[in-house]
Amino acid sequence: MNNNFITAIFLNLFVFVFTCHTGVAQTMPAIIPEPVSLVHGKGVFVIDKQTSLIIAKGNAELISLSNRLKEWINMQTGLTLPVKNNTTGSERTIRLLLNPALKKTGNDEGYQLSITDQEVKLEASKAAGLFYGLQTIRQLLNLSVEQNSQQKQYSLQAMEIVDYPRLKWRGLMLDVSRHFFSKDFVKKYIDDMARYKFNVFHWHLTDDQGWRIEIKSLPRLTEVGAWRVPRTGQWWSYEVPQKDEKTTYGGYYTQEDIKEIIAYATERHITIVPEIDVPGHSLAAIASYPYLSATGYLYPVNPGSKFYDIDDNTLNPADERVYAFLEKVFTEVAALFPGDYIHIGGDECTKKFWQRSAVVQDFMKEKGIKTEHELQSYFIKRVEKILKKKEKRLIGWDEILEGGLAPEAIVMSWRGMEGGIESAKQGHQVILTPNNHTYLDLYQGDPLLEPDTYDMLRLKNTYQWNPIPPGVDSTLVLGGQGNLWTESVPSGGHAEYMTWPRSLALSEVFWSPVTKQNWTSFQKKITPHFNILDAAKINYSKAAFDVLATAKLDQQQQLLVDLGTDIDGLDIYYTLDNTNPDASGIRYNGTPIVIPGSIYQLRAQSFKGNTAMGKLLIAPREALEKRAKK
């Protein structure tokens, strides 16, 4: 993207002016997520050597938070502000206050931020509120430093903010089973979440392709289940493991690693929810302990080759040894994770092998269980009892509704909103994470321009979504979550690319009031935040600026193509003569383009003025025809 254009956007968008004593507010600040209330004041607060941080004496929480802010200010400005307990003279101060009586912010995560020419005052009833207020200050500081990097004078525009989250559960999920991500990357991912006020990290630790958590009483889970044969290419097209092939790809987190990551997340007011996926998606566990399946066969850990309904990846619900196994697993998991919840999966459980097993069928008759869906419900209810003994609440994907819901289970609805709506009608708490709005492993732009995956979720569709369904008791909606499944995400850099900026959109959907969510305004905030992500060394996608081509056939079987971008206000230019488009060429006017039979390629690109904004799309006729026939 052209740097001059980015600079122009900064100059037009930022409210923060860094002309020391004469700054003037221009427009609304580019804060993500949008605060509940923001009122502009007069003047600016200058940050210089005469600025001090003021905190209450002896308060460990305030000391920790002030040190964090001190570090951020130093990183951005080079200034090392003194930390004091009281003001002296006429110095300008940044004051952090814990005020238990402050209830008008709505909840324990709310805060109030007041910026005048003499003082920045951040107060909240709990440390979590102060932490989120600091994230807002951090954004203001990042944006201000970017604009004032040459003058070396730093100030914040006067304003009053009252802010608190819309939803209690504001989560992101990272699947570390399909590909293993290092401890350091997981900590960085948590750091990035904290910047944008997420408070739940859902850690998908086990699946068919790897068991990633050390269970000391069951060592083969990591000795065997954490490793598989190496494969590169397209998921589900991999060659199956060969005889005597070395299992060199994988890894796992020791319990000490997990304790370290939990402590790291806790400092950032993020709760980690572990997921142990059962009774399906259990091939890594079964490879480690073959007695766990009704089949009893010796299977390898799956590397990403096709295996559904070929290999038995389901635990045997008729075998008491399975529940003894789960008792051991959840005893150690519950001891590690201090949060209230454990996710048990419950999704995509094939019933084929249960149907074939005489032992399972006899068990069903003995228990009066009529269908395999009821059998899965029996299993989930047994697991819920195990978790209740450990004072944990069970969360499962919406398939746990099938056959009857466990009494106190929380449903995470991924197959659209319907599972969440049905669960709430039954009086259960729900978390909404529908794949058509929150699945971060999907294409962000035209598949011809993006890394391979299987479906599409554009930035606009992520943002324009309400996680509280109409007609549902909103008190039963814990919140929402974005999910990054990693079948096609083999590296940390690509995990970030798939997460951002769609998670910027989700942060605003989860935090900000509906009345403050505005797609037009959000688009204007994206580009300034790209520079924040750059400074934080966070990889991200600019696919929202790229052209997406959709195709159809008219009644005469002529090929028609429509072009569009997520970001409004861009011009799209295209060619049919195999040359690259530019701003002097044919401008797309919104009318479908007729592609004559002699044309074998369309090229298109988005522009702002004369500056190219998105990547060049080269769409072969064959690809467009395939889209038209879907």
C-alpha positions as CSV (number, residue, x, y, z in Angstrom):
1,M,0.0,0.0,0.0
2,N,1.3,3.5,-0.9
3,N,2.9,5.2,2.1
4,N,1.8,8.6,1.0
5,F,-1.8,7.5,0.9
6,I,-1.5,5.9,4.4
7,T,-0.1,9.2,5.7
8,A,-3.0,11.1,4.2
9,I,-5.5,8.8,5.9
10,F,-3.7,9.4,9.2
11,L,-3.9,13.2,8.8
12,N,-7.6,13.0,8.1
13,L,-8.6,10.5,10.7
14,F,-6.6,11.0,13.9
15,V,-7.9,13.1,16.7
16,F,-4.5,13.2,18.3
17,V,-2.4,16.2,17.5
18,F,1.2,16.5,18.5
19,T,2.0,20.2,18.2
20,C,2.8,20.4,21.9
21,H,0.6,23.2,23.1
22,T,-1.5,24.2,20.1
23,G,-3.0,20.8,19.0
24,V,-6.6,20.8,17.8
25,A,-8.9,17.8,17.5
26,Q,-9.7,16.9,13.9
27,T,-12.1,13.9,14.0
28,M,-13.1,11.0,16.1
29,P,-10.1,8.9,17.4
30,A,-9.5,5.5,15.7
31,I,-10.2,3.4,18.9
32,I,-10.9,-0.3,18.4
33,P,-13.2,-1.4,19.9
34,E,-15.3,1.7,19.9
35,P,-16.0,3.1,23.4
36,V,-19.4,3.3,24.9
37,S,-19.2,7.1,25.3
38,L,-16.5,9.6,24.1
39,V,-16.8,13.4,24.6
40,H,-14.1,15.7,23.3
41,G,-12.6,18.3,25.6
42,K,-10.4,21.4,25.0
43,G,-6.7,21.3,24.8
44,V,-4.1,18.6,24.9
45,F,-2.2,16.6,27.5
46,V,1.6,16.8,26.8
47,I,3.8,13.9,27.6
48,D,7.4,15.0,28.3
49,K,10.0,14.9,31.0
50,Q,7.8,16.8,33.4
51,T,5.1,14.1,33.3
52,S,4.7,11.7,36.2
53,L,2.8,8.5,36.9
54,I,0.8,8.6,40.1
55,I,-0.4,5.5,41.9
56,A,-1.6,4.7,45.5
57,K,1.2,3.6,47.8
58,G,1.6,-0.1,48.4
59,N,-1.0,-1.3,45.9
60,A,0.6,-4.2,44.1
61,E,-2.0,-4.3,41.3
62,L,-1.6,-0.6,40.6
63,I,2.2,-0.9,40.6
64,S,2.1,-3.7,38.1
65,L,-0.3,-1.8,35.8
66,S,1.7,1.5,36.1
67,N,4.9,-0.3,35.2
68,R,3.2,-1.7,32.1
69,L,2.1,1.8,31.0
70,K,5.6,3.1,31.9
71,E,7.1,0.5,29.6
72,W,4.7,1.3,26.7
73,I,5.4,5.0,27.0
74,N,9.2,4.4,27.0
75,M,8.9,2.1,24.0
76,Q,6.9,4.6,22.0
77,T,8.5,7.9,23.1
78,G,11.9,7.1,24.6
79,L,10.7,8.8,27.8
80,T,11.1,7.2,31.2
81,L,8.4,8.6,33.4
82,P,8.9,8.6,37.2
83,V,6.3,6.7,39.3
84,K,5.2,8.6,42.4
85,N,2.6,8.3,45.1
86,N,1.7,12.0,45.2
87,T,1.9,15.0,42.9
88,T,4.5,17.7,43.5
89,G,4.1,21.2,42.2
90,S,2.4,21.9,38.9
91,E,3.6,18.8,37.0
92,R,1.4,17.0,34.6
93,T,0.3,13.6,35.9
94,I,-1.1,10.3,34.7
95,R,-3.1,8.9,37.6
96,L,-4.4,5.3,38.0
97,L,-7.2,4.8,40.6
98,L,-9.0,1.8,41.9
99,N,-12.4,3.0,42.9
100,P,-14.7,0.2,44.3
101,A,-17.6,2.7,44.4
102,L,-17.4,3.3,40.7
103,K,-20.4,1.3,39.4
104,K,-21.7,3.5,36.6
105,T,-19.3,1.8,34.2
106,G,-21.6,-1.2,34.2
107,N,-19.4,-4.1,35.3
108,D,-16.0,-5.2,36.6
109,E,-14.3,-4.7,33.3
110,G,-15.5,-1.1,32.8
111,Y,-13.4,2.1,33.2
112,Q,-13.5,5.8,33.0
113,L,-10.8,7.8,31.3
114,S,-10.5,11.6,31.7
115,I,-7.8,13.5,29.7
116,T,-7.3,17.3,30.4
117,D,-4.4,19.5,29.7
118,Q,-3.0,18.8,33.2
119,E,-4.0,15.2,34.0
120,V,-4.8,11.8,32.6
121,K,-7.0,10.0,35.1
122,L,-7.9,6.4,34.6
123,E,-10.2,4.8,37.2
124,A,-12.1,1.6,37.5
125,S,-13.7,-0.5,40.2
126,K,-11.5,-3.5,39.5
127,A,-8.0,-4.1,38.1
128,A,-9.5,-5.6,34.9
129,G,-11.2,-2.3,34.1
130,L,-7.9,-0.4,34.6
131,F,-6.2,-2.9,32.3
132,Y,-8.7,-2.3,29.5
133,G,-8.5,1.4,30.0
134,L,-4.7,1.1,29.6
135,Q,-5.3,-0.6,26.3
136,T,-7.2,2.5,25.1
137,I,-4.4,4.7,26.3
138,R,-1.9,2.5,24.6
139,Q,-3.8,2.9,21.3
140,L,-4.0,6.6,21.7
141,L,-0.3,6.7,22.4
142,N,0.5,4.4,19.4
143,L,-1.5,6.6,17.1
144,S,-0.1,9.8,18.5
145,V,3.5,8.6,18.2
146,E,3.0,7.6,14.6
147,Q,1.7,11.0,13.7
148,N,4.3,13.0,15.7
149,S,7.4,10.8,15.0
150,Q,9.4,13.8,13.6
151,Q,8.5,16.5,16.1
152,K,9.3,14.3,19.1
153,Q,6.5,15.9,21.0
154,Y,3.8,13.7,22.3
155,S,0.3,14.7,23.5
156,L,-3.2,13.3,23.9
157,Q,-6.3,15.3,22.9
158,A,-8.5,16.1,25.9
159,M,-11.6,13.8,26.2
160,E,-13.8,12.0,28.5
161,I,-14.4,8.2,28.0
162,V,-16.9,5.9,29.8
163,D,-16.5,2.4,28.6
164,Y,-17.5,-1.2,29.4
165,P,-18.0,-4.4,27.4
166,R,-21.2,-5.5,25.8
167,L,-20.5,-9.2,26.3
168,K,-18.9,-11.2,29.1
169,W,-17.2,-13.8,26.9
170,R,-15.0,-12.3,24.2
171,G,-13.0,-15.1,22.9
172,L,-10.6,-16.4,20.2
173,M,-9.8,-20.1,19.7
174,L,-6.5,-21.4,18.5
175,D,-6.2,-25.0,17.3
176,V,-2.8,-26.3,18.1
177,S,-3.5,-29.9,17.3
178,R,-3.5,-29.8,13.5
179,H,-0.3,-27.8,13.7
180,F,1.8,-27.3,16.8
181,F,2.6,-23.7,17.8
182,S,5.4,-22.9,20.2
183,K,5.0,-21.6,23.8
184,D,6.4,-18.3,22.7
185,F,3.9,-17.9,19.9
186,V,1.0,-18.8,22.1
187,K,2.1,-16.0,24.5
188,K,2.4,-13.6,21.7
189,Y,-1.1,-14.5,20.4
190,I,-2.4,-13.9,23.9
191,D,-0.6,-10.5,24.0
192,D,-2.2,-9.5,20.7
193,M,-5.7,-10.5,22.0
194,A,-5.2,-8.3,25.0
195,R,-4.6,-5.3,22.9
196,Y,-8.1,-5.5,21.6
197,K,-9.9,-6.4,24.9
198,F,-10.5,-10.1,24.3
199,N,-10.7,-12.0,27.6
200,V,-11.0,-15.7,26.7
201,F,-8.4,-17.8,25.0
202,H,-10.0,-21.1,23.9
203,W,-7.1,-23.6,23.5
204,H,-8.0,-26.6,21.3
205,L,-5.4,-29.0,22.7
206,T,-6.4,-32.4,21.3
207,D,-7.7,-33.8,18.1
208,D,-7.0,-36.5,15.5
209,Q,-3.8,-34.9,14.4
210,G,-2.1,-34.4,17.8
211,W,-2.4,-34.5,21.6
212,R,-0.6,-31.4,22.9
213,I,-0.9,-31.4,26.7
214,E,1.2,-33.5,29.1
215,I,-0.8,-35.9,31.2
216,K,1.7,-37.4,33.6
217,S,-0.5,-40.4,34.5
218,L,-0.8,-41.2,30.8
219,P,2.6,-40.6,29.3
220,R,1.9,-42.3,25.9
221,L,-0.5,-39.4,25.1
222,T,2.6,-37.2,24.4
223,E,5.1,-40.0,23.7
224,V,2.9,-41.3,20.8
225,G,-0.1,-38.9,20.4
226,A,1.9,-35.7,20.0
227,W,3.8,-36.9,16.9
228,R,3.0,-37.8,13.4
229,V,4.7,-38.3,10.0
230,P,5.6,-35.0,8.3
231,R,3.5,-33.9,5.4
232,T,3.3,-30.7,3.2
233,G,0.7,-29.8,0.7
234,Q,-3.1,-29.7,0.6
235,W,-4.9,-30.9,3.7
236,W,-6.8,-34.2,3.2
237,S,-4.7,-35.0,0.1
238,Y,-1.7,-36.2,2.1
239,E,-0.3,-39.7,1.7
240,V,-1.2,-42.0,4.6
241,P,1.6,-43.0,6.9
242,Q,3.9,-45.6,5.5
243,K,5.2,-48.7,7.3
244,D,8.1,-47.8,9.7
245,E,7.9,-44.1,8.7
246,K,9.3,-41.8,11.4
247,T,6.9,-39.6,13.3
248,T,9.0,-36.5,13.6
249,Y,6.4,-33.7,13.2
250,G,4.6,-32.3,16.2
251,G,5.2,-31.3,19.8
252,Y,3.4,-30.7,23.1
253,Y,3.2,-28.4,26.1
254,T,4.6,-29.7,29.4
255,Q,2.6,-28.9,32.5
256,E,5.3,-26.3,33.4
257,D,4.8,-24.7,30.0
258,I,1.0,-24.6,30.6
259,K,1.4,-23.0,34.0
260,E,3.7,-20.4,32.5
261,I,1.2,-19.6,29.7
262,I,-1.7,-19.5,32.2
263,A,0.2,-17.0,34.4
264,Y,1.0,-14.9,31.4
265,A,-2.6,-14.8,30.3
266,T,-3.9,-14.1,33.8
267,E,-1.6,-11.0,34.0
268,R,-3.5,-9.8,30.8
269,H,-6.9,-10.7,32.3
270,I,-7.5,-13.5,29.8
271,T,-9.0,-16.8,31.0
272,I,-7.8,-19.9,29.2
273,V,-10.4,-22.5,28.4
274,P,-8.8,-25.9,27.5
275,E,-10.5,-28.2,25.0
276,I,-10.1,-32.0,25.2
277,D,-12.1,-33.1,22.2
278,V,-14.2,-36.3,22.9
279,P,-15.8,-38.7,22.0
280,G,-15.0,-38.0,18.3
281,H,-11.8,-36.3,17.1
282,S,-9.9,-38.7,19.4
283,L,-7.5,-40.5,17.0
284,A,-4.3,-39.2,18.7
285,A,-5.5,-40.6,22.0
286,I,-6.6,-43.9,20.4
287,A,-3.2,-44.2,18.7
288,S,-1.6,-43.9,22.1
289,Y,-4.0,-46.3,23.9
290,P,-5.9,-48.5,21.3
291,Y,-8.3,-49.9,23.9
292,L,-10.1,-46.6,23.9
293,S,-12.0,-47.3,20.7
294,A,-14.6,-49.9,20.1
295,T,-12.6,-51.2,17.2
296,G,-9.4,-51.7,19.2
297,Y,-7.2,-51.4,16.1
298,L,-3.7,-50.0,16.0
299,Y,-3.9,-46.6,14.3
300,P,-1.3,-44.0,13.6
301,V,-1.8,-40.3,14.4
302,N,-3.4,-38.9,11.4
303,P,-1.2,-36.5,9.3
304,G,-4.0,-34.8,7.4
305,S,-4.9,-37.7,5.0
306,K,-8.5,-38.8,4.5
307,F,-9.6,-41.1,7.3
308,Y,-13.1,-40.3,8.4
309,D,-15.2,-43.5,8.4
310,I,-12.0,-45.4,7.5
311,D,-10.2,-45.2,10.8
312,D,-12.1,-45.3,14.1
313,N,-11.5,-41.9,15.8
314,T,-14.3,-42.3,18.5
315,L,-14.0,-43.3,22.1
316,N,-16.0,-46.3,23.1
317,P,-18.9,-45.1,25.3
318,A,-19.6,-48.7,26.5
319,D,-16.2,-49.3,28.1
320,E,-15.7,-48.3,31.7
321,R,-12.0,-48.0,31.0
322,V,-12.7,-45.0,28.8
323,Y,-14.3,-43.1,31.7
324,A,-11.3,-44.1,33.9
325,F,-9.1,-42.7,31.3
326,L,-11.1,-39.5,31.1
327,E,-11.1,-39.3,34.9
328,K,-7.3,-39.2,34.8
329,V,-7.1,-36.7,32.0
330,F,-9.6,-34.2,33.5
331,T,-8.1,-34.5,37.0
332,E,-4.8,-33.2,35.7
333,V,-6.4,-30.7,33.3
334,A,-8.7,-29.3,36.1
335,A,-5.7,-29.0,38.4
336,L,-3.8,-27.0,35.8
337,F,-6.4,-24.5,34.6
338,P,-8.0,-22.3,37.3
339,G,-10.9,-21.1,35.2
340,D,-14.5,-22.3,35.6
341,Y,-14.8,-24.1,32.2
342,I,-13.5,-27.1,30.3
343,H,-14.5,-27.6,26.7
344,I,-15.1,-31.3,25.8
345,G,-15.7,-30.9,22.0
346,G,-18.5,-33.3,21.2
347,D,-18.6,-32.4,17.5
348,E,-18.5,-34.4,14.3
349,C,-18.6,-37.8,16.1
350,T,-19.2,-40.5,13.6
351,K,-21.6,-43.2,14.7
352,K,-20.5,-45.8,12.1
353,F,-18.1,-47.8,14.4
354,W,-20.6,-47.8,17.3
355,Q,-23.2,-49.2,14.9
356,R,-20.8,-52.0,13.9
357,S,-19.7,-52.9,17.4
358,A,-21.6,-55.8,19.0
359,V,-20.3,-54.7,22.4
360,V,-21.7,-51.1,21.9
361,Q,-25.0,-52.4,20.6
362,D,-25.5,-54.8,23.5
363,F,-24.6,-51.9,25.9
364,M,-27.3,-49.7,24.3
365,K,-29.9,-52.5,24.8
366,E,-28.9,-53.0,28.4
367,K,-29.2,-49.3,29.1
368,G,-32.4,-48.7,27.1
369,I,-30.6,-46.3,24.8
370,K,-32.5,-46.3,21.5
371,T,-30.2,-44.3,19.1
372,E,-26.5,-43.5,18.8
373,H,-27.3,-39.9,19.3
374,E,-28.8,-40.8,22.7
375,L,-25.6,-42.9,23.3
376,Q,-23.5,-39.8,22.7
377,S,-25.7,-37.9,25.1
378,Y,-25.2,-40.6,27.7
379,F,-21.4,-40.2,27.2
380,I,-21.5,-36.4,27.5
381,K,-23.6,-36.6,30.7
382,R,-21.0,-39.0,32.2
383,V,-18.3,-36.6,31.3
384,E,-20.2,-33.7,32.9
385,K,-20.4,-35.6,36.2
386,I,-16.6,-36.1,36.1
387,L,-16.1,-32.3,35.6
388,K,-18.6,-31.4,38.3
389,K,-16.6,-33.3,40.8
390,K,-13.7,-31.1,39.9
391,E,-15.9,-27.9,40.1
392,K,-15.7,-27.3,36.4
393,R,-18.5,-26.5,34.0
394,L,-18.8,-28.4,30.7
395,I,-18.8,-26.6,27.3
396,G,-19.4,-28.4,24.1
397,W,-20.1,-27.7,20.4
398,D,-23.7,-27.7,19.4
399,E,-23.8,-31.4,18.5
400,I,-24.1,-32.1,22.2
401,L,-27.8,-31.0,21.8
402,E,-28.4,-34.2,19.8
403,G,-29.9,-37.0,21.9
404,G,-30.6,-34.6,24.9
405,L,-28.5,-31.9,26.5
406,A,-26.5,-32.5,29.7
407,P,-28.2,-30.7,32.6
408,E,-25.8,-27.8,33.1
409,A,-23.9,-27.8,29.8
410,I,-23.0,-24.7,28.0
411,V,-23.5,-24.9,24.2
412,M,-21.0,-23.3,21.8
413,S,-23.0,-22.9,18.6
414,W,-20.9,-23.2,15.4
415,R,-23.3,-24.6,12.8
416,G,-25.0,-21.2,12.4
417,M,-27.0,-19.6,15.2
418,E,-29.7,-22.3,15.5
419,G,-27.9,-24.4,18.2
420,G,-27.5,-21.4,20.4
421,I,-31.1,-20.3,20.0
422,E,-32.4,-23.8,20.8
423,S,-30.1,-24.1,23.8
424,A,-31.2,-20.7,25.2
425,K,-34.8,-21.7,24.8
426,Q,-34.0,-24.7,27.0
427,G,-32.6,-22.3,29.6
428,H,-28.9,-23.1,28.9
429,Q,-26.1,-20.5,28.6
430,V,-24.7,-20.2,25.1
431,I,-21.7,-18.9,23.3
432,L,-22.2,-17.9,19.7
433,T,-19.5,-18.7,17.2
434,P,-21.3,-19.4,13.8
435,N,-18.9,-20.5,11.1
436,N,-20.4,-18.1,8.6
437,H,-19.3,-15.1,10.8
438,T,-16.5,-16.3,13.0
439,Y,-14.4,-19.0,11.4
440,L,-11.0,-17.4,10.9
441,D,-9.6,-20.3,8.8
442,L,-11.7,-19.3,5.8
443,Y,-10.7,-17.2,2.7
444,Q,-10.6,-13.5,3.4
445,G,-10.7,-12.6,-0.3
446,D,-10.8,-14.0,-3.7
447,P,-9.4,-17.6,-3.7
448,L,-7.1,-16.8,-6.6
449,L,-5.3,-14.3,-4.3
450,E,-5.4,-16.1,-1.0
451,P,-3.8,-19.2,0.6
452,D,-5.8,-22.4,0.1
453,T,-8.7,-23.2,2.3
454,Y,-12.3,-24.3,1.7
455,D,-14.9,-21.5,2.2
456,M,-15.1,-17.7,2.5
457,L,-15.5,-15.2,5.3
458,R,-15.0,-11.6,4.4
459,L,-14.2,-8.8,6.8
460,K,-17.5,-7.1,6.2
461,N,-19.4,-10.3,7.1
462,T,-17.5,-10.7,10.3
463,Y,-18.3,-7.1,11.3
464,Q,-22.0,-7.1,10.3
465,W,-23.1,-9.7,12.7
466,N,-25.1,-9.6,16.0
467,P,-24.1,-12.4,18.4
468,I,-27.4,-11.9,20.4
469,P,-30.1,-13.5,18.3
470,P,-33.5,-11.8,18.3
471,G,-36.1,-13.3,20.6
472,V,-33.5,-14.9,22.9
473,D,-33.0,-14.0,26.5
474,S,-29.8,-12.0,26.3
475,T,-28.8,-12.9,29.9
476,L,-28.2,-16.5,28.6
477,V,-25.8,-15.4,25.9
478,L,-22.4,-15.4,27.5
479,G,-20.8,-14.0,24.4
480,G,-19.1,-14.8,21.2
481,Q,-15.8,-16.1,19.8
482,G,-13.7,-16.3,16.7
483,N,-12.2,-19.7,15.8
484,L,-9.0,-20.4,14.0
485,W,-8.8,-24.0,12.9
486,T,-5.4,-24.8,11.6
487,E,-5.6,-27.6,9.0
488,S,-4.4,-25.1,6.4
489,V,-2.4,-22.9,8.9
490,P,1.0,-24.4,9.3
491,S,2.9,-21.5,10.8
492,G,2.6,-18.7,13.4
493,G,2.9,-16.0,10.7
494,H,0.0,-17.5,8.8
495,A,-2.0,-17.8,12.0
496,E,-1.7,-14.1,12.5
497,Y,-2.6,-13.4,8.9
498,M,-5.8,-15.3,9.2
499,T,-6.6,-13.8,12.6
500,W,-6.2,-10.1,11.8
501,P,-7.9,-7.8,10.9
502,R,-11.1,-10.0,11.2
503,S,-10.5,-10.1,14.9
504,L,-10.4,-6.3,15.0
505,A,-14.0,-6.5,13.7
506,L,-14.9,-9.2,16.3
507,S,-13.4,-7.2,19.1
508,E,-15.8,-4.3,18.3
509,V,-18.8,-6.7,17.8
510,F,-18.2,-8.2,21.2
511,W,-17.3,-5.1,23.2
512,S,-19.1,-2.1,21.7
513,P,-22.8,-1.3,22.0
514,V,-24.8,-2.0,18.9
515,T,-25.5,1.7,18.6
516,K,-21.7,2.3,18.3
517,Q,-21.1,-0.3,15.7
518,N,-20.9,1.3,12.3
519,W,-19.3,-0.4,9.2
520,T,-18.5,2.9,7.5
521,S,-16.7,4.2,10.6
522,F,-14.9,1.0,11.2
523,Q,-13.4,1.0,7.7
524,K,-11.8,4.3,8.4
525,K,-10.1,3.0,11.5
526,I,-8.6,-0.1,9.9
527,T,-5.7,1.6,8.1
528,P,-4.4,3.4,11.3
529,H,-4.5,0.1,13.1
530,F,-2.4,-1.5,10.4
531,N,0.4,0.6,11.5
532,I,-0.2,-0.5,15.1
533,L,0.0,-4.1,14.0
534,D,3.1,-3.3,12.0
535,A,4.8,-1.8,15.0
536,A,3.8,-4.9,17.1
537,K,5.2,-7.2,14.3
538,I,1.8,-8.8,13.8
539,N,1.2,-10.2,10.4
540,Y,-2.2,-9.4,8.9
541,S,-4.2,-9.5,5.8
542,K,-5.2,-6.6,3.5
543,A,-7.6,-8.7,1.5
544,A,-10.4,-6.3,2.3
545,F,-8.8,-4.0,-0.3
546,D,-8.6,-6.7,-2.9
547,V,-11.1,-7.3,-5.7
548,L,-13.4,-10.3,-5.4
549,A,-14.9,-11.7,-8.6
550,T,-18.2,-13.4,-8.6
551,A,-19.6,-15.0,-11.7
552,K,-22.9,-16.3,-13.2
553,L,-24.4,-17.4,-16.5
554,D,-27.3,-15.5,-18.1
555,Q,-30.1,-17.1,-20.0
556,Q,-28.0,-17.2,-23.1
557,Q,-25.2,-18.9,-21.2
558,Q,-23.0,-15.8,-21.4
559,L,-20.5,-15.5,-18.7
560,L,-21.1,-12.4,-16.5
561,V,-18.7,-11.2,-13.8
562,D,-19.3,-8.8,-10.9
563,L,-16.4,-7.2,-9.0
564,G,-16.3,-5.8,-5.5
565,T,-14.2,-5.0,-2.5
566,D,-15.0,-5.0,1.2
567,I,-13.7,-1.5,1.6
568,D,-16.0,1.2,0.3
569,G,-15.0,4.2,-1.8
570,L,-12.4,2.3,-4.0
571,D,-12.4,2.3,-7.8
572,I,-12.0,-1.0,-9.6
573,Y,-10.3,-1.1,-13.0
574,Y,-10.2,-4.1,-15.2
575,T,-8.9,-5.4,-18.5
576,L,-9.8,-8.2,-20.9
577,D,-6.8,-7.9,-23.1
578,N,-4.3,-9.6,-20.8
579,T,-2.6,-6.3,-19.7
580,N,-2.5,-5.0,-16.2
581,P,-5.2,-2.4,-15.3
582,D,-4.4,1.1,-14.1
583,A,-6.4,4.2,-13.2
584,S,-6.5,5.3,-16.8
585,G,-8.2,2.1,-18.0
586,I,-11.8,0.7,-17.9
587,R,-13.5,1.5,-14.6
588,Y,-16.0,-1.0,-13.3
589,N,-19.4,0.7,-12.9
590,G,-21.3,-1.9,-11.0
591,T,-22.9,-3.5,-14.0
592,P,-22.0,-7.2,-14.6
593,I,-19.1,-7.5,-17.2
594,V,-19.9,-9.7,-20.2
595,I,-16.9,-12.0,-20.9
596,P,-17.0,-13.0,-24.6
597,G,-16.1,-16.5,-25.5
598,S,-12.8,-15.3,-27.1
599,I,-11.6,-13.9,-23.7
600,Y,-9.6,-16.3,-21.6
601,Q,-8.6,-14.0,-18.7
602,L,-9.9,-11.0,-16.7
603,R,-7.5,-8.8,-14.7
604,A,-8.7,-6.4,-12.0
605,Q,-7.3,-4.2,-9.3
606,S,-8.7,-1.6,-6.8
607,F,-7.4,2.0,-6.7
608,K,-7.8,5.1,-4.6
609,G,-7.1,7.9,-7.1
610,N,-4.0,6.7,-9.0
611,T,-2.7,4.5,-6.2
612,A,-3.3,0.8,-6.3
613,M,-4.8,-0.4,-3.0
614,G,-5.3,-4.2,-3.5
615,K,-3.4,-7.0,-5.2
616,L,-3.7,-7.6,-8.9
617,L,-6.4,-10.2,-9.5
618,I,-5.8,-12.5,-12.5
619,A,-8.9,-14.6,-13.1
620,P,-8.7,-17.3,-15.9
621,R,-11.9,-17.9,-17.7
622,E,-11.9,-21.5,-16.6
623,A,-12.0,-20.4,-12.9
624,L,-14.8,-17.9,-13.5
625,E,-16.9,-20.5,-15.4
626,K,-16.5,-22.9,-12.5
627,R,-17.8,-20.3,-10.1
628,A,-20.7,-19.5,-12.4
629,K,-21.8,-23.2,-12.3
630,K,-21.8,-23.5,-8.5
